[in-house]
Amino acid sequence: MIADELSSIPLFLRIVIALILICQGSWMFWDARKRGHKAWLWGFLGLIQFPMYLIIYLIFVRKICKRKVSGSNS
């Protein structure tokens, strides 16, 4: 059943999806290694799915949404 669904996807689209996943996984691996996080875990998760793990990575590792620190207004 799954093989039938995969065979209906054009080859060009499969190649584009594979390139996106490889680029995402590689970037997440290199960035996580640079920041001292679990690079192999993030690289592997980046290869599995787009863009779910990228969003999670950006929020929790890169801390895109920074919290306000209370008491810093002097």
Stockholm file with secondary structure:
# STOCKHOLM 1.0

chainA/1-74         MIADELSSIPLFLRIVIALILICQGSWMFWDARKRGHKAWLWGFLGLIQFPMYLIIYLIFVRKICKRKVSGSNS
#=GR chainA/1-74 SS CHHHHHHTSCHHHHHHHHHHHHHHHHHHHHHHHHHTSCHHHHHHHHHHCSSHHHHHHHHHTSCSSCCCCTTCCC
#=GC SS_cons        CHHHHHHTSCHHHHHHHHHHHHHHHHHHHHHHHHHTSCHHHHHHHHHHCSSHHHHHHHHHTSCSSCCCCTTCCC
//
